[in-house]
Amino acid sequence: MRILLTGASGFIGRHLRAALLAAGHTLVLTARGAAAHAPEPGLRYIEADFSRDVERRYGARAWRGSTP
């Protein structure tokens, strides 16, 4: 199965990534600096900064728990 995994470089994501790869899945990972990651078999990095995108759409209030 092909899986999109966010937070793959964090503590939980790192372990989840290893388990998913061991189970034979193909992963697409998001990273703020995708070009900085060395290519690995079964992995594809795409650049994404969700905090920037959320603030751009909703402003700082999005992080205070209020929605538009």
N, C-alpha and C positions, 0 to 999 in steps of 0.2 A: 504494500500500500504506500502511496505517496502522502506524506504528512507535512503540514506547515507547523513549525515549532518556533514560538517566540520565546525569548529569554534563554536561549540555548547555551549562552556563555555564563549564566549565573549558576549558583550552587545546585538548585534542583534541576534546572534545565540541562546541565552538564551530565547528570546521572540519568535523566530521562533520555537524553540523546544517545548515550551509550546503550541503554536497554533497547531502544527502538532499532538501532543499527544491528544489535545482536539478534533481534527478532527478524531481520531481513528487510526492514522498511527502507524506503528511499526518503530522505529528509530534505525539505526546503527550510532554511533557517533565516530569520531576520536578524540584522545587525546594523548598528548605527554606522559603522565603517566596514562595510562588506568587503572592500578591496584589501583590507588588512589581514583577512583570514586566508591561510594557506589552503589550497584545494585538497579535499579528502575524498576518497571513493564513496559514493552514495550520498554525498552532501552537496547542496547548492545554497549559496548565500545570496540574499537580496538585501539591498540597503533600505532601511526603514527606521524612522524615529517617531514612534507613536506619540510621545509626549509633545513634540513639536507640532504634529498634525492635529492633535486634540486642541492644543492652545490656539492654533490658527483658526480652527473652526468655531470653538466655543469660548475662547478667551480663558483667562486665569480662573474664572468661576467654576470651570469644569473640575478642577482639583479640589474645590471646597465642597463638592457633593451636590451642587445645584445644577439643574439641567435647564436648557432653554425652553 
